[in-house]
Amino acid sequence: MKQGMVMKKSIINSRGIIGERLYYCAFVYAIILSFLMSANYVPLLAVSAIRRLIYLAVAMMFFKIYAIDRFELRRIFYKSVILLLAIISWRLARGFNVLLYVSFILGAENVKFRRLIELFFGTVGILLAGTVLISQASIIKDFVYVRDKFHRHSLGIGYPTDMAAYVFYLLLAYYYLHFKQLTWRTYVTVIVLDMIVYGITQARNSFVLILLTVPVVWIAQHASQYHRISRGVASFYWMVVPLAAYCTILLSWLYNKQLRAFILLDRALSGRLNLSHYALQKYGISIFGQHVHENGWGGYKGLKHFNQAGFSYFYIDSSYIRLAVIYGILLGILIIIFMTIIAYRSTLNHEYILAAIIMLVSLHCIVEQHLIDFNYNPFLLALLSTTTLNKTRIIQKTGGNHDSKQ
């Protein structure tokens, strides 16, 4: 009897190791392909071929969820419902990234979140640095856009704001990995880096958000060290997530070109409010998702349009409006709930760094579209993966003896 239990436990452990390694391989594989899609390598590669290859990553996640992860009827039912919503949204919106992201969120069970962030930081960091160097060697295009006589460089990425967004998310990953070691020198370096990125890309929104990371993470760091005032401020970080989503949709719906307050707010958001209002008026909020034809300035096609006179620009930059209009409000609400849970759990466990990161992501997503772009934002994978927060809860439940020896 005892031998049988040992064998059963050994089988479960080996399955867990296989599932974890499968996830890491699929994670890096999907990041590389997604990155290639966002950079200016696309004319050198077949876009349709890359998209077909990404299907393999989703297939690996389905295999892990249904064949490797622990089988509990209720858990499998909930995951299946969410996956079904993602599949419907993918088919209606014709946007594959929603299915890719949701499958990785649900497949992250028994996977170390810190390891995922290390892989994300290393993979994207190397790819981004390589892309910048290759673009400056004129092997791929460095698209240059002119705004108010300033030259905005994309450095090999599809659009300058996307380049700045990569820096923003890599910085958040760095904060997470080195949270306890951050010093004033780190924050000074971040400010200098932010100024350099802004000088190259002129990405105003990312410039402000990168600058905002300094006080937000500094407060979170002091809150984790039991500073009373900082803890009081950081304990409200998680509330920003649903408020940001709600206010973005509400203000976009109520937007009025005749009111000066809306005009000033729209100008501060680089015209995103007007575009979001137009999207809501023309397409409305969808339940399960819908296809929306957009004309942006990113990539080879976008640069050609940028230089055309009379081109009608229309792109939904706000992640929250994209969720509500393109991917469906049901799936959108689920994703906001996921973000809120991650941030709230971080707050309850008095670590605060994930709450700070999720809050910063939620603010960035008011004006940027990378919330469910796999190669930008890996932080929603913390929902089911193993974090220090989850370990704390396990130790508390078991009394700490068993886990502390491992």
Buried (B, 14 or more C-beta within 10 A) or exposed (E): EEEEEEEEEEEEEEBBEEBBEBBBEBBBBBBBBBBBBBBBBBEEEEEEEBEEBBEEBBEBBEBBBBEBBEEEEEBBEEBEEBBEBBBBBBBBBEBBBBBBBBBBBBBBBBBBBBBBBBBBBEBBBEBBEEBBEBBEEEEBBBBEBEEEEEEBBBBBBBBBBBBBBBBBBBBBBBBBBEBEEBEEEBBEEBBEEBEEBBEBBBBBBBBBBBBBBBEBBBBBBBBBEEBEEBBEBBBEBBBBBBEBBEEBBEBBBEBEEEEEEBBEBBEBBBEBBBBBBBBBEEBEBBEBBBEBEBEBBBBEBBBEBBEEEEEEEBBBBBBBBBBBBBBBBBBBBBBBEBBBBBBBBBBBBBBBBBBBBBBBBBBBBBBBBBBBBBBBBBBBBBBBBBBBBBBBEEBEEEEEEEBEEE
